[in-house]
Amino acid sequence: MDAYGTFDHILVKLFHEIMDIEQKAIITEQFKDITNNDMHVIAAIGIGTPKNMSAIAKQLRVTTGTLTISMNSLVKKGYVKRERSEQDRRVVYIMLTAKGKLAYRQHESFHKKMTEALIRHLSPEETELLVKALTNLKDFFEEYRKEEEK
């Protein structure tokens, strides 16, 4: 197999493996009441500064209507809470509960282990080259998305 075929094979296999293994690593017995998509909403909310629905929807590239469905479920399950702004009561901030923060940390831990495995045996030069290659791939996806949105 030539380099192109090898890269294509690896990328397709990695995509499927990441989705499958991430689900198994993240949706444990403790978090069996949420989906992988729910976990990505939790990751988008994050632990830092509370965000509004528009900011989270933009980050996830979904409509606020679609996000509202997930958010209602996560609030009901105790992972997320909504709080109105003291300055402007029309603004609603979204933040993780203690249970949501535990789920966030589970997700973060998986990604940390995955990234560490990626660069574990690479020299600084190889790491730099990998960053360049992955940046090229990321740029391709961003350009492809822009073309699709036209």
C-alpha positions as CSV (number, residue, x, y, z in Angstrom):
1,M,0.0,0.0,0.0
2,D,1.3,3.5,-0.9
3,A,1.6,6.4,1.6
4,Y,-1.8,7.8,0.4
5,G,-3.6,4.5,0.9
6,T,-1.9,4.0,4.3
7,F,-2.9,7.5,5.5
8,D,-6.5,7.0,4.3
9,H,-6.8,3.6,6.0
10,I,-5.3,4.9,9.2
11,L,-7.5,8.0,9.3
12,V,-10.7,6.0,8.7
13,K,-9.8,3.4,11.2
14,L,-8.8,6.0,13.8
15,F,-12.1,7.9,13.4
16,H,-14.1,4.7,14.1
17,E,-11.9,3.6,16.9
18,I,-11.9,7.0,18.6
19,M,-15.7,7.1,18.5
20,D,-16.1,3.5,19.7
21,I,-13.4,3.5,22.4
22,E,-14.3,7.0,23.6
23,Q,-17.9,5.9,24.2
24,K,-16.7,2.9,26.3
25,A,-14.1,4.9,28.2
26,I,-16.3,7.8,29.0
27,I,-19.8,6.3,29.5
28,T,-18.9,4.2,32.5
29,E,-21.3,2.7,35.1
30,Q,-21.2,6.0,36.9
31,F,-22.3,7.9,33.8
32,K,-24.5,5.3,32.1
33,D,-27.5,7.7,32.0
34,I,-25.9,10.0,29.4
35,T,-24.8,9.5,25.8
36,N,-21.5,10.3,24.1
37,N,-23.2,13.4,22.6
38,D,-24.2,14.5,26.1
39,M,-20.6,14.2,27.2
40,H,-19.5,16.4,24.4
41,V,-22.1,19.0,25.5
42,I,-20.7,18.7,29.0
43,A,-17.2,19.2,27.6
44,A,-18.3,22.3,25.7
45,I,-19.8,23.8,28.8
46,G,-16.6,23.2,30.6
47,I,-15.6,24.0,34.2
48,G,-14.5,27.7,33.7
49,T,-16.7,30.7,33.2
50,P,-20.4,30.0,32.8
51,K,-21.6,30.3,29.2
52,N,-24.9,31.1,27.5
53,M,-26.7,28.8,25.2
54,S,-25.6,30.7,22.0
55,A,-21.9,30.3,22.9
56,I,-22.2,26.6,23.6
57,A,-24.3,26.0,20.4
58,K,-21.7,27.9,18.3
59,Q,-18.9,25.9,19.8
60,L,-20.7,22.6,19.1
61,R,-21.9,23.9,15.7
62,V,-25.6,23.1,16.4
63,T,-28.7,25.3,16.6
64,T,-29.8,26.6,20.0
65,G,-33.0,24.6,19.5
66,T,-31.1,21.4,19.1
67,L,-28.9,22.3,22.1
68,T,-32.0,23.0,24.2
69,I,-33.2,19.4,23.8
70,S,-29.8,18.1,25.1
71,M,-29.7,20.8,27.8
72,N,-33.1,19.9,29.2
73,S,-32.1,16.3,29.5
74,L,-28.8,17.1,31.2
75,V,-30.6,19.5,33.7
76,K,-33.1,16.8,34.5
77,K,-30.3,14.2,35.0
78,G,-28.5,16.6,37.3
79,Y,-25.4,17.3,35.2
80,V,-26.1,20.9,34.3
81,K,-27.9,23.9,35.9
82,R,-29.2,27.1,34.5
83,E,-28.9,30.5,36.3
84,R,-30.2,33.9,35.3
85,S,-27.7,36.8,35.2
86,E,-28.1,39.2,38.1
87,Q,-27.3,42.1,35.7
88,D,-29.7,41.1,33.0
89,R,-32.5,38.6,33.9
90,R,-33.0,37.8,30.3
91,V,-29.6,36.2,30.1
92,V,-29.3,32.5,31.2
93,Y,-26.0,31.1,32.1
94,I,-25.2,27.4,31.8
95,M,-22.9,25.6,34.2
96,L,-22.0,22.2,35.4
97,T,-23.2,20.7,38.7
98,A,-20.8,18.7,40.8
99,K,-22.0,15.6,38.9
100,G,-21.4,17.3,35.6
101,K,-17.9,18.3,36.7
102,L,-17.1,14.6,37.5
103,A,-18.3,13.7,34.0
104,Y,-16.2,16.5,32.5
105,R,-13.1,15.2,34.3
106,Q,-13.7,11.7,33.1
107,H,-13.9,13.0,29.5
108,E,-10.8,15.1,30.0
109,S,-8.9,12.2,31.4
110,F,-9.6,10.0,28.4
111,H,-8.4,12.8,26.0
112,K,-5.3,13.3,28.0
113,K,-4.4,9.6,27.9
114,M,-5.1,9.5,24.2
115,T,-2.9,12.5,23.5
116,E,-0.1,11.2,25.7
117,A,-0.2,7.9,23.8
118,L,0.1,9.8,20.5
119,I,3.3,11.5,21.4
120,R,4.8,9.0,24.0
121,H,7.7,7.8,21.8
122,L,8.2,10.8,19.6
123,S,11.3,13.0,19.6
124,P,10.7,16.8,19.7
125,E,11.3,17.0,16.0
126,E,8.8,14.2,15.3
127,T,6.3,15.9,17.6
128,E,6.7,19.1,15.7
129,L,6.1,17.3,12.4
130,L,3.0,15.6,13.7
131,V,1.7,18.9,14.9
132,K,2.2,20.3,11.4
133,A,0.5,17.3,9.8
134,L,-2.5,17.5,12.2
135,T,-2.8,21.2,11.7
136,N,-3.0,20.6,8.0
137,L,-5.8,18.2,8.5
138,K,-7.6,20.6,10.9
139,D,-7.3,23.4,8.3
140,F,-8.7,21.1,5.6
141,F,-11.7,20.3,7.7
142,E,-12.3,24.0,8.4
143,E,-12.0,24.9,4.8
144,Y,-14.2,22.0,3.8
145,R,-16.9,23.1,6.3
146,K,-16.8,26.7,5.0
147,E,-17.3,25.4,1.4
148,E,-20.2,23.2,2.5
149,E,-21.9,26.2,4.4
150,K,-21.9,28.3,1.2
